[in-house]
Amino acid sequence: MPLNSTTQYALRAVLYVAEHGSAGPIRVDAIAADLRAPRNYLSKTMHALARAGILKSERGPRGGFRLARPAHQISLGEVVAPFEPM
């Protein structure tokens, strides 16, 4: 079964945060630019991932997104679940 575009963006975004988030939260603008994704669309996707407990959202000038727990504890199924009907 092919994954919908939201799920594909979610997977790419979580991978991006896992690879680049060691120094602190990453802003949606940076992720959207590097992934060539629409910023507002990606922002909604990232907030859904935060509600699912995969990412943590931090507000403020140094805010952004980071993984809610270590990458090795996050499964692909958890990332896909909020966006794909079961």
N, CA, C and O atoms as CSV, one atom per row, in Angstrom:
chain,resi,resn,atom,element,x,y,z
A,1,MET,N,N,0.839,-1.177,0.000
A,1,MET,CA,C,0.000,0.000,0.000
A,1,MET,C,C,0.889,1.247,0.000
A,1,MET,O,O,1.728,1.396,0.888
A,2,PRO,N,N,0.723,2.136,-0.970
A,2,PRO,CA,C,1.514,3.364,-1.002
A,2,PRO,C,C,1.120,4.302,0.145
A,2,PRO,O,O,-0.037,4.338,0.564
A,3,LEU,N,N,2.087,5.045,0.634
A,3,LEU,CA,C,1.843,5.996,1.714
A,3,LEU,C,C,1.371,7.322,1.134
A,3,LEU,O,O,1.840,7.740,0.075
A,4,ASN,N,N,0.439,7.988,1.828
A,4,ASN,CA,C,-0.020,9.291,1.353
A,4,ASN,C,C,1.080,10.338,1.561
A,4,ASN,O,O,2.062,10.085,2.258
A,5,SER,N,N,0.908,11.492,0.964
A,5,SER,CA,C,1.969,12.509,0.994
A,5,SER,C,C,2.216,13.040,2.401
A,5,SER,O,O,3.356,13.361,2.739
A,6,THR,N,N,1.186,13.141,3.221
A,6,THR,CA,C,1.383,13.606,4.591
A,6,THR,C,C,2.270,12.639,5.360
A,6,THR,O,O,3.162,13.059,6.098
A,7,THR,N,N,2.029,11.360,5.190
A,7,THR,CA,C,2.843,10.346,5.863
A,7,THR,C,C,4.284,10.411,5.382
A,7,THR,O,O,5.213,10.281,6.178
A,8,GLN,N,N,4.473,10.610,4.095
A,8,GLN,CA,C,5.830,10.713,3.559
A,8,GLN,C,C,6.556,11.921,4.146
A,8,GLN,O,O,7.724,11.818,4.519
A,9,TYR,N,N,5.871,13.070,4.231
A,9,TYR,CA,C,6.474,14.255,4.853
A,9,TYR,C,C,6.781,13.995,6.319
A,9,TYR,O,O,7.827,14.416,6.814
A,10,ALA,N,N,5.887,13.308,7.020
A,10,ALA,CA,C,6.096,13.018,8.440
A,10,ALA,C,C,7.345,12.157,8.633
A,10,ALA,O,O,8.164,12.437,9.508
A,11,LEU,N,N,7.488,11.125,7.830
A,11,LEU,CA,C,8.666,10.260,7.924
A,11,LEU,C,C,9.945,11.037,7.644
A,11,LEU,O,O,10.935,10.906,8.364
A,12,ARG,N,N,9.912,11.836,6.604
A,12,ARG,CA,C,11.094,12.619,6.248
A,12,ARG,C,C,11.436,13.632,7.343
A,12,ARG,O,O,12.608,13.844,7.655
A,13,ALA,N,N,10.409,14.255,7.922
A,13,ALA,CA,C,10.628,15.261,8.962
A,13,ALA,C,C,11.199,14.634,10.232
A,13,ALA,O,O,12.121,15.189,10.829
A,14,VAL,N,N,10.667,13.491,10.652
A,14,VAL,CA,C,11.190,12.826,11.853
A,14,VAL,C,C,12.635,12.398,11.623
A,14,VAL,O,O,13.473,12.547,12.512
A,15,LEU,N,N,12.929,11.880,10.466
A,15,LEU,CA,C,14.304,11.504,10.143
A,15,LEU,C,C,15.218,12.731,10.174
A,15,LEU,O,O,16.333,12.664,10.691
A,16,TYR,N,N,14.747,13.838,9.627
A,16,TYR,CA,C,15.530,15.078,9.617
A,16,TYR,C,C,15.824,15.530,11.046
A,16,TYR,O,O,16.961,15.874,11.370
A,17,VAL,N,N,14.806,15.529,11.894
A,17,VAL,CA,C,14.990,15.953,13.283
A,17,VAL,C,C,15.956,15.008,13.991
A,17,VAL,O,O,16.794,15.455,14.775
A,18,ALA,N,N,15.849,13.717,13.727
A,18,ALA,CA,C,16.757,12.749,14.344
A,18,ALA,C,C,18.204,12.999,13.915
A,18,ALA,O,O,19.122,12.868,14.724
A,19,GLU,N,N,18.406,13.353,12.664
A,19,GLU,CA,C,19.756,13.581,12.155
A,19,GLU,C,C,20.343,14.922,12.576
A,19,GLU,O,O,21.550,15.018,12.801
A,20,HIS,N,N,19.511,15.965,12.689
A,20,HIS,CA,C,20.015,17.320,12.903
A,20,HIS,C,C,19.670,17.922,14.262
A,20,HIS,O,O,20.086,19.045,14.547
A,21,GLY,N,N,18.939,17.228,15.094
A,21,GLY,CA,C,18.429,17.829,16.320
A,21,GLY,C,C,19.271,17.675,17.554
A,21,GLY,O,O,18.791,17.965,18.650
A,22,SER,N,N,20.495,17.234,17.435
A,22,SER,CA,C,21.312,17.021,18.631
A,22,SER,C,C,21.698,18.331,19.324
A,22,SER,O,O,21.946,18.337,20.530
A,23,ALA,N,N,21.750,19.417,18.594
A,23,ALA,CA,C,22.148,20.700,19.175
A,23,ALA,C,C,20.974,21.450,19.793
A,23,ALA,O,O,21.178,22.470,20.451
A,24,GLY,N,N,19.771,20.973,19.598
A,24,GLY,CA,C,18.606,21.655,20.150
A,24,GLY,C,C,17.447,21.588,19.184
A,24,GLY,O,O,17.532,20.939,18.141
A,25,PRO,N,N,16.363,22.259,19.530
A,25,PRO,CA,C,15.170,22.214,18.676
A,25,PRO,C,C,15.442,22.792,17.284
A,25,PRO,O,O,16.247,23.708,17.114
A,26,ILE,N,N,14.753,22.232,16.311
A,26,ILE,CA,C,14.902,22.686,14.929
A,26,ILE,C,C,13.613,23.370,14.499
A,26,ILE,O,O,12.520,22.850,14.722
A,27,ARG,N,N,13.745,24.523,13.892
A,27,ARG,CA,C,12.588,25.301,13.457
A,27,ARG,C,C,11.966,24.691,12.199
A,27,ARG,O,O,12.658,24.108,11.364
A,28,VAL,N,N,10.664,24.839,12.089
A,28,VAL,CA,C,9.935,24.312,10.935
A,28,VAL,C,C,10.446,24.930,9.640
A,28,VAL,O,O,10.516,24.253,8.615
A,29,ASP,N,N,10.801,26.200,9.679
A,29,ASP,CA,C,11.299,26.869,8.473
A,29,ASP,C,C,12.515,26.156,7.900
A,29,ASP,O,O,12.620,25.974,6.687
A,30,ALA,N,N,13.428,25.756,8.767
A,30,ALA,CA,C,14.648,25.068,8.316
A,30,ALA,C,C,14.317,23.696,7.742
A,30,ALA,O,O,14.856,23.294,6.710
A,31,ILE,N,N,13.430,22.988,8.417
A,31,ILE,CA,C,13.053,21.652,7.943
A,31,ILE,C,C,12.354,21.753,6.594
A,31,ILE,O,O,12.669,21.007,5.667
A,32,ALA,N,N,11.407,22.678,6.490
A,32,ALA,CA,C,10.647,22.849,5.243
A,32,ALA,C,C,11.571,23.217,4.090
A,32,ALA,O,O,11.419,22.698,2.984
A,33,ALA,N,N,12.519,24.101,4.337
A,33,ALA,CA,C,13.445,24.514,3.278
A,33,ALA,C,C,14.309,23.334,2.812
A,33,ALA,O,O,14.473,23.115,1.612
A,34,ASP,N,N,14.850,22.587,3.756
A,34,ASP,CA,C,15.724,21.469,3.394
A,34,ASP,C,C,14.966,20.314,2.738
A,34,ASP,O,O,15.501,19.634,1.862
A,35,LEU,N,N,13.724,20.096,3.162
A,35,LEU,CA,C,12.927,19.013,2.585
A,35,LEU,C,C,12.117,19.461,1.360
A,35,LEU,O,O,11.459,18.651,0.708
A,36,ARG,N,N,12.180,20.755,1.064
A,36,ARG,CA,C,11.392,21.342,-0.037
A,36,ARG,C,C,9.912,20.992,0.127
A,36,ARG,O,O,9.255,20.494,-0.787
A,37,ALA,N,N,9.422,21.275,1.327
A,37,ALA,CA,C,8.030,20.999,1.681
A,37,ALA,C,C,7.336,22.321,1.994
A,37,ALA,O,O,7.980,23.257,2.468
A,38,PRO,N,N,6.029,22.410,1.736
A,38,PRO,CA,C,5.297,23.632,2.103
A,38,PRO,C,C,5.338,23.841,3.618
A,38,PRO,O,O,4.997,22.934,4.377
A,39,ARG,N,N,5.749,25.012,4.054
A,39,ARG,CA,C,5.970,25.286,5.468
A,39,ARG,C,C,4.713,25.070,6.311
A,39,ARG,O,O,4.774,24.378,7.327
A,40,ASN,N,N,3.579,25.642,5.916
A,40,ASN,CA,C,2.362,25.526,6.718
A,40,ASN,C,C,1.874,24.080,6.790
A,40,ASN,O,O,1.430,23.623,7.843
A,41,TYR,N,N,1.956,23.381,5.695
A,41,TYR,CA,C,1.559,21.976,5.633
A,41,TYR,C,C,2.438,21.137,6.553
A,41,TYR,O,O,1.945,20.295,7.303
A,42,LEU,N,N,3.742,21.378,6.488
A,42,LEU,CA,C,4.683,20.652,7.329
A,42,LEU,C,C,4.474,20.996,8.802
A,42,LEU,O,O,4.589,20.123,9.662
A,43,SER,N,N,4.172,22.244,9.097
A,43,SER,CA,C,3.930,22.657,10.470
A,43,SER,C,C,2.758,21.881,11.080
A,43,SER,O,O,2.853,21.408,12.212
A,44,LYS,N,N,1.671,21.752,10.346
A,44,LYS,CA,C,0.521,20.987,10.836
A,44,LYS,C,C,0.888,19.523,11.040
A,44,LYS,O,O,0.451,18.897,12.005
A,45,THR,N,N,1.684,18.984,10.138
A,45,THR,CA,C,2.132,17.597,10.255
A,45,THR,C,C,3.002,17.422,11.490
A,45,THR,O,O,2.849,16.444,12.221
A,46,MET,N,N,3.908,18.352,11.728
A,46,MET,CA,C,4.802,18.280,12.886
A,46,MET,C,C,4.017,18.383,14.193
A,46,MET,O,O,4.337,17.695,15.162
A,47,HIS,N,N,3.002,19.231,14.226
A,47,HIS,CA,C,2.185,19.354,15.436
A,47,HIS,C,C,1.388,18.080,15.693
A,47,HIS,O,O,1.173,17.709,16.847
A,48,ALA,N,N,0.950,17.409,14.637
A,48,ALA,CA,C,0.276,16.121,14.804
A,48,ALA,C,C,1.242,15.090,15.385
A,48,ALA,O,O,0.849,14.275,16.220
A,49,LEU,N,N,2.481,15.120,14.956
A,49,LEU,CA,C,3.495,14.221,15.508
A,49,LEU,C,C,3.771,14.542,16.980
A,49,LEU,O,O,4.038,13.639,17.773
A,50,ALA,N,N,3.706,15.807,17.339
A,50,ALA,CA,C,3.890,16.192,18.739
A,50,ALA,C,C,2.715,15.686,19.589
A,50,ALA,O,O,2.915,15.193,20.699
A,51,ARG,N,N,1.498,15.811,19.065
A,51,ARG,CA,C,0.333,15.293,19.795
A,51,ARG,C,C,0.407,13.779,19.957
A,51,ARG,O,O,-0.115,13.234,20.930
A,52,ALA,N,N,1.048,13.101,19.019
A,52,ALA,CA,C,1.193,11.648,19.078
A,52,ALA,C,C,2.350,11.217,19.987
A,52,ALA,O,O,2.551,10.022,20.202
A,53,GLY,N,N,3.104,12.175,20.517
A,53,GLY,CA,C,4.189,11.847,21.433
A,53,GLY,C,C,5.500,11.475,20.765
A,53,GLY,O,O,6.389,10.917,21.407
A,54,ILE,N,N,5.626,11.778,19.484
A,54,ILE,CA,C,6.848,11.451,18.753
A,54,ILE,C,C,7.832,12.617,18.804
A,54,ILE,O,O,9.039,12.418,18.942
A,55,LEU,N,N,7.310,13.819,18.694
A,55,LEU,CA,C,8.123,15.032,18.776
A,55,LEU,C,C,7.706,15.854,19.976
A,55,LEU,O,O,6.614,15.675,20.517
A,56,LYS,N,N,8.581,16.757,20.390
A,56,LYS,CA,C,8.251,17.763,21.390
A,56,LYS,C,C,8.354,19.118,20.709
A,56,LYS,O,O,9.288,19.379,19.951
A,57,SER,N,N,7.395,19.960,20.985
A,57,SER,CA,C,7.361,21.300,20.425
A,57,SER,C,C,7.766,22.287,21.508
A,57,SER,O,O,7.277,22.221,22.636
A,58,GLU,N,N,8.653,23.192,21.160
A,58,GLU,CA,C,9.094,24.215,22.100
A,58,GLU,C,C,8.838,25.583,21.488
A,58,GLU,O,O,9.215,25.847,20.347
A,59,ARG,N,N,8.199,26.440,22.252
A,59,ARG,CA,C,7.877,27.782,21.773
A,59,ARG,C,C,9.005,28.755,22.061
A,59,ARG,O,O,9.932,28.467,22.818
A,60,GLY,N,N,8.896,29.913,21.435
A,60,GLY,CA,C,9.842,30.985,21.714
A,60,GLY,C,C,10.881,31.145,20.633
A,60,GLY,O,O,10.908,30.387,19.663
A,61,PRO,N,N,11.748,32.148,20.806
A,61,PRO,CA,C,12.759,32.449,19.785
A,61,PRO,C,C,13.750,31.309,19.567
A,61,PRO,O,O,14.319,31.197,18.481
A,62,ARG,N,N,13.966,30.481,20.550
A,62,ARG,CA,C,14.862,29.328,20.398
A,62,ARG,C,C,14.069,28.033,20.291
A,62,ARG,O,O,14.612,26.945,20.482
A,63,GLY,N,N,12.796,28.158,19.987
A,63,GLY,CA,C,11.916,27.002,19.918
A,63,GLY,C,C,12.031,26.242,18.623
A,63,GLY,O,O,12.811,26.589,17.736
A,64,GLY,N,N,11.234,25.197,18.536
A,64,GLY,CA,C,11.222,24.350,17.367
A,64,GLY,C,C,10.777,22.956,17.776
A,64,GLY,O,O,10.013,22.793,18.727
A,65,PHE,N,N,11.254,21.963,17.062
A,65,PHE,CA,C,10.879,20.584,17.342
A,65,PHE,C,C,12.116,19.742,17.613
A,65,PHE,O,O,13.183,19.957,17.038
A,66,ARG,N,N,11.939,18.785,18.499
A,66,ARG,CA,C,12.969,17.790,18.767
A,66,ARG,C,C,12.267,16.468,19.051
A,66,ARG,O,O,11.059,16.446,19.285
A,67,LEU,N,N,12.999,15.390,19.033
A,67,LEU,CA,C,12.411,14.087,19.312
A,67,LEU,C,C,11.964,14.027,20.774
A,67,LEU,O,O,12.636,14.560,21.658
A,68,ALA,N,N,10.845,13.386,21.015
A,68,ALA,CA,C,10.332,13.256,22.372
A,68,ALA,C,C,11.109,12.213,23.171
A,68,ALA,O,O,11.118,12.243,24.402
A,69,ARG,N,N,11.753,11.300,22.471
A,69,ARG,CA,C,12.575,10.271,23.112
A,69,ARG,C,C,13.665,9.858,22.120
A,69,ARG,O,O,13.609,10.256,20.956
A,70,PRO,N,N,14.638,9.083,22.546
A,70,PRO,CA,C,15.719,8.693,21.625
A,70,PRO,C,C,15.186,8.015,20.363
A,70,PRO,O,O,14.189,7.294,20.405
A,71,ALA,N,N,15.855,8.255,19.260
A,71,ALA,CA,C,15.417,7.759,17.952
A,71,ALA,C,C,15.239,6.245,17.925
A,71,ALA,O,O,14.319,5.748,17.277
A,72,HIS,N,N,16.098,5.509,18.612
A,72,HIS,CA,C,15.995,4.046,18.585
A,72,HIS,C,C,14.740,3.533,19.293
A,72,HIS,O,O,14.406,2.353,19.183
A,73,GLN,N,N,14.047,4.406,20.016
A,73,GLN,CA,C,12.813,4.020,20.697
A,73,GLN,C,C,11.559,4.401,19.908
A,73,GLN,O,O,10.443,4.182,20.379
A,74,ILE,N,N,11.731,4.961,18.731
A,74,ILE,CA,C,10.594,5.383,17.899
A,74,ILE,C,C,10.506,4.437,16.709
A,74,ILE,O,O,11.472,4.264,15.966
A,75,SER,N,N,9.340,3.830,16.538
A,75,SER,CA,C,9.160,2.904,15.419
A,75,SER,C,C,8.518,3.617,14.229
A,75,SER,O,O,7.865,4.649,14.380
A,76,LEU,N,N,8.718,3.049,13.060
A,76,LEU,CA,C,8.075,3.599,11.862
A,76,LEU,C,C,6.552,3.564,12.007
A,76,LEU,O,O,5.857,4.481,11.570
A,77,GLY,N,N,6.050,2.509,12.616
A,77,GLY,CA,C,4.606,2.380,12.813
A,77,GLY,C,C,4.026,3.522,13.624
A,77,GLY,O,O,2.917,3.977,13.343
A,78,GLU,N,N,4.763,4.001,14.639
A,78,GLU,CA,C,4.302,5.129,15.441
A,78,GLU,C,C,4.218,6.411,14.614
A,78,GLU,O,O,3.300,7.212,14.786
A,79,VAL,N,N,5.175,6.593,13.724
A,79,VAL,CA,C,5.199,7.802,12.897
A,79,VAL,C,C,4.075,7.760,11.871
A,79,VAL,O,O,3.459,8.786,11.582
A,80,VAL,N,N,3.808,6.593,11.326
A,80,VAL,CA,C,2.796,6.424,10.271
A,80,VAL,C,C,1.380,6.460,10.844
A,80,VAL,O,O,0.473,6.977,10.191
A,81,ALA,N,N,1.171,5.933,12.028
A,81,ALA,CA,C,-0.170,5.743,12.606
A,81,ALA,C,C,-1.067,6.976,12.587
A,81,ALA,O,O,-2.246,6.831,12.262
A,82,PRO,N,N,-0.594,8.183,12.914
A,82,PRO,CA,C,-1.510,9.332,12.910
A,82,PRO,C,C,-2.025,9.740,11.525
A,82,PRO,O,O,-2.978,10.512,11.422
A,83,PHE,N,N,-1.403,9.230,10.471
A,83,PHE,CA,C,-1.719,9.720,9.123
A,83,PHE,C,C,-2.287,8.665,8.181
A,83,PHE,O,O,-2.818,9.005,7.124
A,84,GLU,N,N,-2.185,7.399,8.547
A,84,GLU,CA,C,-2.668,6.323,7.677
A,84,GLU,C,C,-3.814,5.581,8.355
A,84,GLU,O,O,-3.686,5.177,9.511
A,85,PRO,N,N,-4.919,5.399,7.665
A,85,PRO,CA,C,-6.024,4.631,8.259
A,85,PRO,C,C,-5.618,3.165,8.416
A,85,PRO,O,O,-4.949,2.591,7.557
A,86,MET,N,N,-6.030,2.593,9.505
A,86,MET,CA,C,-5.690,1.182,9.750
A,86,MET,C,C,-6.827,0.274,9.357
A,86,MET,O,O,-6.720,-0.944,9.493
